[in-house]
Amino acid sequence: MRAQVDILSLSATPIPRTLSMALAGIRQLSVIETAPMGRIPIQTYLSEYDEGLVKMAVENELV
């Protein structure tokens, strides 16, 4: 890589190649440890498979 080029890569999970490059010192790694202000909490539901429930969940996300 050229020294004059800045690259910003974003990932929710570390990709093995990128993580390896960071650990070897080839690439810098930054970690965001706090959620953005006003972020809506994640809600997790567990139920039996129901086609109607899946349709309703997708429709709610599209609203």
C-alpha positions in Angstrom: 0.0 0.0 0.0 1.1 3.5 -0.7 2.0 5.7 2.3 0.0 8.7 0.9 -3.3 6.9 0.7 -5.8 6.9 3.7 -8.2 3.9 3.8 -11.2 3.6 6.1 -12.7 0.1 6.4 -15.8 -0.5 8.5 -16.9 -3.9 9.8 -19.3 -5.1 12.5 -17.0 -8.1 13.0 -13.3 -8.3 12.4 -12.4 -10.0 9.1 -9.5 -12.5 9.8 -7.2 -11.0 7.2 -7.8 -7.4 8.5 -7.4 -8.5 12.1 -4.1 -10.3 11.2 -2.8 -7.2 9.4 -3.7 -5.1 12.5 -1.9 -7.5 14.9 1.2 -7.5 12.6 1.3 -3.7 12.6 0.6 -3.4 8.9 -2.8 -1.8 9.5 -4.2 0.3 12.4 -7.3 -0.9 14.2 -9.8 1.3 16.0 -12.6 0.0 18.2 -15.8 1.9 18.9 -16.7 0.9 22.5 -19.8 2.9 23.1 -23.0 3.1 21.1 -24.1 6.4 19.5 -26.3 8.6 21.6 -30.0 7.9 21.0 -29.4 4.5 19.7 -32.5 2.3 20.0 -31.8 -0.9 22.1 -31.8 -4.2 20.3 -34.9 -6.4 20.9 -34.5 -10.2 20.5 -37.5 -12.5 20.2 -37.6 -16.3 20.1 -40.6 -18.3 18.8 -41.6 -21.2 16.6 -41.4 -20.6 12.9 -44.5 -18.7 11.7 -44.8 -17.4 8.1 -47.2 -14.7 9.2 -44.9 -13.6 12.0 -42.0 -13.3 9.6 -44.0 -11.2 7.2 -45.2 -8.9 10.0 -41.6 -8.5 11.3 -40.3 -7.6 7.8 -43.2 -5.2 7.3 -42.4 -3.5 10.6 -38.8 -3.0 9.6 -39.8 -1.4 6.3 -42.1 1.2 8.0 
